[in-house]
Amino acid sequence: MASARSAASYLSTRLHAYLRALFDDPWRLALITLALLYVVIFTQMAWATHAGMRTHKADLGQIDQAIWNSSRGRLLAQTDNGFEATRLTDHVEPILVLISPIYWLWDDVRAVLLLQVVAVAIGVLPLYALAMRQFETFLSARERTHVWLLEPLYQLARPLAFALGLAYLLAPQLQSAVLTEFHAAPLAVPMILWAFWAVSARRWGQVGVAVLLAALVKEEIALLAAGLGVWGMWRAWWDGRVVPNGANGVDAGKAAGVRRSTQQSKRKTRREKNRRLSRAPAPRARWYGLNATRAGFVMGAGTALLALGWFLAATFVIVPAHAADLYGAAESTYFQRYGALGDSSASILRSMVTQPGLVWQIATEAPRLAYLVGLFVAFAWFSLLGAEILLLALPVLLANQLSAYPAQYYGEFHYSAPLVPYFAVAAAYGLPRLWRWVNRSIMDQASPAFQHLPAAGTGTMALVSMVQNARTALRPILATLLLVWTLGWSVANYLEHGRGPLAARYDPTPVTAHGRLLDEFVAQLPPDAAVTATAAVHPHVSHRRYVYQFPMGLDAPVPADWALLDVTTNTDMAPGDLKNTVDEMLSGDWGVVDAADGFLLLRKGAPAHSIPDDFYGFTRRAPGRPLPTPLATDDVAAVDWPRWRETRLSATYRIGAGFDPRVHAPQLEVVTPALETVSTLDSTTPPALVWYPPDRWQEGETIRVTTLPLYLPRTVAVLSGAAGAPTAIFRRTQHDRLVQLPAALAEAADLPAALQPALLAPLQGTAGRFALTGGETLAVQGWLESRRSWPGDTVDLWLQWRGAAWPANFVPFVHLREDDANVAQMDGPPRFFTLYDANTVLAAAGYANDWRQFAIPADARAGATWSVVVGLYDPATGQRLSLVDAQGQPVGDELVIGPVRVAAPPVPDQACALIPATCAAQAP
């Protein structure tokens, strides 16, 4: 009983001390508050991505199944390619076993999504502590001898450490990692930061735990862990050189560069003041019988060797031994991602040694350099001043930088997560170094002690006081400038590239009624059932021993006896193939258990073999108002995923009397301003037309048809009515936002104002008049966006013609001209995604809008400036109409609308690099 009370008293005392230390530092408290906010925001976003059915079997489903199986004693087991396999075929991630007990507490895949965000957020605490310790370490010797200067300097250091912590939380690379399903790599982030802090504090036991835990995250992280061990070994040796081991337990890192005082009281005072900064107890002089230096050296060397050995075993023994069964080759498949450098570890290393020119060429490609710049910008470039830290991350940095797989060197997947802490720690070393250098340059040039001055008059003493006070006042100014610099870079970087609220790439996933309906189907699956599911459903049913991605599992050694399908989301199958497979199943021994809104729950042996009407709810809507025509298009909408520029178009059709699918087939044609057809219902048949084709449509029904994912050009219109006029117009703008313009845009009198929401840049233009016979004129006004273009880019030109009638036999010519040579042209009658009768439109409205688009030739020279000219000519005779001035005098026969400046192409973004079809819509 006494021992229990003693333990309780000890814990109470420690808790009280911790809380007191916490509230004594408002900057750390603010950082903890922001970390909690980070957890709330990004957990909700990750959960919404899952609930919105944008997670898949690869990777959330398969990793989650391995974790869940581990929690049930089947370590890292997963079903892959139709049979039970192991996660070790791809990666060695023992950390998944260590975190698996989380499913004892909450048996839900959202638990690991939460854990991933918490792991990243909690890393801000050791980073803040490390930054504070480095500010303390690099205080000058002279400052440490003046007690009255210490506390003010600490007050200046805390905001700077806070700024580094905030930069860490704002880093887009970490935000992208926690929003890209679930992976083990982000779990290494807090362990790496913990290890760096423990080394700086000489907590060698914690160093060992942190390094070994990091090594268990993933095989390449083990290589980073070996570097952490080397860092600990080097720091122990270096600090031992600066301060002998018999220094009464004073932290060697703190004592570096400090003159040894002969007065015991001053030394004690300094230790107490230093301890207030780091809030850490003074380290012990000995560690398990070893002096501090030797203990650090032994721990660093031991963990480095263990981690390196584990990396070699995992990469070249464990993975190859298991990969052979799944991939047919006894080696890691990830070595095949290095293109010209080779497809095995040996060939890659050989290329790096024998072909340095090729390595340099690859490493300095524009997207790869932008990747490096992004990592430096996240911490306001201070990482450059801690370059020795970055050397420790070089193996993984090079693995990403030289990979032929764009996801590794764009910073928008999980691959960059383990690198961010190295850039953060490098900044935590670099910023105090800059602080120290500037402070010494300012403060070490004069002594503040007046007793050292010779006898002088009052004026001299006042002048000296002013000079010294001015030097002292520069410190808060310097701290403020560094704070503004750090916050400026990190906040601006977040606003441009971040994934959270207020950022340009903030893209929360909408959770629809369809997504919420999935839970009702999942609840009907027995816990021990073997299930096959479509790709987007898979991670919602992965907490079971056997789960396959449909159609796998139907003939597996342990076959699936349940199937849960969603025909409206990602299936990794053509809609027709999916339906044919279901038809074969229902013609055999499979039956329907439940169906609604595109979800289909099947069970082997179920008696019902026909699909109920509720299944077609994803395409059949409530009956609309009576329709006098056989078929009408009500509206067209878009569901867009900006991150990948992926768009699904939905059209609503109403069926009236006399509908005949052979005569009144639904139309959905996607066209560009250049009148090029991008997609039709025939070229990419939507699921609705496969499962509920037009020959089943009945009078009075309302049908919703949603396309498969489309990667559209920058500007498109949807033609779906019999008249051929645009039903909807879409344009992708800056930050990949898809803007829907009014369908009646062609009728807008103020065309620039109507276009404003979808412009990439302000409009520039000019106006003119062409002389017609009989003294009449036809006025024209044209506009171009004042932006740069590049080879292969498209340029939009908007024209508005005004007059009483269109001149017979004349059509506009539009030329893109370099000097006197045409490099592109778009001649022909006025058009607005479709040709129209300009004479009829002018007679009715007095003006006619004309939207044209032409492509910059792929071989265009960057740096060229071309002109867009417009005129009217007779194609039969070549005759041109004259351009006239305000007095009606001819001034030529063509109007120069404006320049087109050709620049180098932009660096392909992540979507363009992975999905070439999206490149046409990349913004300037």
DAVENCOR-V203502 format. One record per backbone hydrogen bond with DSSP energy under -1.0 kcal/mol. NH is the residue of the N-H (numbers start at 1). CO is the residue of the C=O. If there is no record, write none. Layout:
# DAVENCOR-V203502
NH&CO  NH&CO
This chain:
# DAVENCOR-V203502
5&1  6&2  7&3  8&4  9&5  10&6  11&7  12&8  13&9  14&10  15&11  16&12  17&13  18&14  19&15  20&16  21&17  22&18  23&19  24&20  29&25  30&26  31&27  32&28  33&29  34&30  35&31  36&32  37&33  38&34  39&35  40&36  41&37  42&38  43&39  44&40  45&41  46&42  47&43  48&44  49&45  50&46  51&47  52&48  53&50  54&49  61&56  62&57  63&59  64&60  65&61  66&62  67&63  68&64  69&65  70&66  71&67  73&70  74&69  75&73  77&74  78&85  80&83  83&80  85&78  87&76  89&86  90&87  91&87  95&216  96&93  97&94  98&94  99&95  102&99  103&100  104&101  106&102  108&106  111&108  113&109  114&110  115&111  116&112  117&113  118&114  119&115  120&116  121&117  122&118  124&121  125&122  127&123  128&124  129&125  130&126  131&127  132&128  133&129  134&130  135&131  136&132  137&133  138&134  139&136  144&140  146&143  149&146  150&147  153&149  154&150  155&151  156&152  157&153  158&154  161&157  162&158  163&159  164&160  165&161  166&162  167&163  168&164  169&165  170&166  175&171  176&172  177&173  178&174  180&177  187&184  188&185  189&186  192&188  193&189  194&190  195&191  196&192  197&193  198&194  199&195  200&196  201&197  203&198  204&202  207&203  208&204  209&205  210&206  211&207  212&208  213&209  214&210  215&211  216&212  217&214  222&218  224&220  225&221  226&222  227&223  228&224  229&225  230&226  231&227  232&228  233&229  234&230  235&231  236&232  237&233  238&234  239&235  240&236  241&237  242&238  243&239  247&244  250&247  255&251  258&255  267&263  268&264  269&265  270&266  271&267  272&268  273&269  274&270  275&271  276&272  278&274  279&275  287&290  290&287  292&285  295&291  296&292  297&293  298&294  299&295  300&296  301&297  302&298  303&299  304&300  305&301  306&302  307&303  308&304  309&305  310&306  311&307  312&308  313&309  314&310  315&311  316&312  317&313  318&313  319&314  321&317  322&318  323&319  324&320  327&323  328&324  331&329  335&332  336&333  337&334  341&338  342&339  348&344  349&345  350&346  351&347  352&348  353&349  354&350  355&351  359&355  360&356  361&357  362&358  363&359  364&360  365&362  369&365  370&366  371&367  372&368  373&369  374&370  375&371  376&372  377&373  378&374  379&376  380&377  381&376  382&379  384&381  385&382  386&383  389&386  391&387  394&391  397&393  398&394  399&395  400&396  401&397  402&398  404&337  408&405  409&406  417&414  419&416  420&416  423&419  424&420  425&421  426&422  427&423  428&424  429&425  430&426  431&427  433&429  434&430  435&431  436&432  437&433  438&434  439&435  440&436  441&437  442&438  443&439  444&440  452&449  453&450  461&457  462&458  463&459  464&460  465&461  466&462  467&463  468&464  469&465  470&466  471&467  472&468  473&469  475&472  477&473  478&474  479&475  480&476  481&477  482&478  483&479  484&480  485&481  486&482  487&483  488&484  489&485  490&486  491&487  492&488  493&489  494&490  495&491  496&492  497&493  498&494  503&500  504&495  506&503  516&512  517&513  520&517  522&518  523&519  524&521  525&522  529&526  531&546  532&562  533&548  534&564  536&570  538&534  540&537  541&538  544&542  548&531  550&533  552&549  554&551  560&553  561&530  562&530  563&602  564&532  565&600  567&598  578&574  579&575  580&576  581&577  582&578  583&579  584&580  585&581  586&582  587&583  588&585  590&585  591&603  592&608  593&601  594&601  596&599  597&614  598&615  599&596  600&565  601&594  602&563  603&591  604&561  605&589  606&603  615&612  616&613  617&614  619&616  620&616  621&702  632&654  634&652  637&650  639&648  641&646  644&641  646&641  647&710  648&639  650&637  651&705  652&635  653&703  654&632  655&701  656&630  659&656  663&660  664&660  669&719  670&679  671&717  672&676  675&672  678&670  679&670  684&680  691&687  692&688  696&693  697&694  700&655  701&698  703&653  704&619  705&651  707&649  710&647  716&730  717&671  718&728  719&669  727&718  728&718  730&716  731&739  732&714  733&737  736&733  737&734  739&731  741&729  745&742  747&744  748&745  751&749  754&750  755&751  756&752  758&755  759&756  764&784  766&782  768&780  770&778  771&882  772&776  775&772  778&770  779&802  780&768  781&800  782&766  783&798  784&764  786&762  787&785  789&901  792&856  793&790  795&854  797&852  798&783  799&850  800&781  801&848  802&779  803&846  810&807  811&873  813&871  815&869  816&824  817&867  818&821  821&818  823&816  824&816  826&814  828&812  832&834  836&830  838&836  841&837  842&838  843&839  844&840  845&841  846&842  848&801  850&799  851&831  852&797  854&795  856&793  860&857  863&902  864&861  866&900  867&817  868&898  869&815  870&895  871&813  873&811  874&879  878&874  881&872  883&892  884&769  885&889  888&885  891&883  895&870  897&868  900&866  902&864  903&789  913&909  914&910  915&911  918&915  919&916  921&918  922&919
